């Protein structure tokens, strides 16, 4: 696994690929969190790690959190390029939440809810 510093550089590089207009309204930007975050509905025999979150806060406004520790736990054995693809996928996913929120849409939230319903039913490959 890359170091936190290398991960942050990777994250900044990926953010640089995203059109600046997409950052509009993203008050706190993209924040790397060092910890791993387990989903509250995760089951012990198939842990569900949260890789990233789109958050809207009264104090911080809109932000995207990317969890280094979750990537370390789930993808720590990947080479740098494979890890970069996983991180990029997560960043794009969270940006879609941001853009849909600004547009008053919730298609991705509905899709995420469907995936969680499958997870709850025991189909752990979400």
Secondary structure, DSSP 8 states (H G I E B T S, - for coil): ---HHHHHHHHHHHHHHS-GGGGTT-TTEEEEE-S-EE-TT-BTTB--EE-EEEEEETTTEEEEEEEHHHHHHHHTTS-HHHHHHHHHHHHHHHHHHHHHHHHT--HHHHHHHHHHHHHHTT----
